[in-house]
Amino acid sequence: MTSKEKLERYLFRGFHSTDNGTQTITLDGKKIKGEWVYGSLIELGKKKYICFADECHDIMNAGALSFEVIPKTIGQFTGLLDKNKNKIFEGDIVRYIIGIKGYKSTYNTHTSLVKFKDCMFYPFTSSDIIETEIIDNINDNPELLKEV
């Protein structure tokens, strides 16, 4: 396994709050400006950081390449890509089709929040998933969960 493959295996996403951010999320009913950042996760007490460096063992090694992120927004990469080749993270809301490949009469479409539980990423516990598409994530569009 290459070092890039190892990094991808443990890739995290989190939202870094900043006044000059170009994105806005809603968290606990409050709008927050900032940016999504991707990399290795560093925990320092109650604070969480995403580090961009290849080798991030602690916050001191990461230096300026680390950004504090809101803990509720952190999600781990599942190792899977959706039909559009987008990385699927914990916290994404996905639409997926289950059935027997090639037999469209067996296809059923579902929408679900991606979550890590019992050492597995749900809903990816079924081998009958034919296609998956990210439709949003819990922080960018929490209203979608009302439909799930």
Secondary structure, 3 states (H helix, E strand, C coil): CCHHHHHHHCCEEEEEECCCCCEEEEECCEEEEEEEEEEEEEEECCEEEEECCCCCCCHHHHHHHEEEECHHHCEEEEEEECCCCCEEECCEEEEEEECCCCCHHHCEEEEEECEEECCEEECCCCCCEEEEEEEEECCCCHHHHHCC
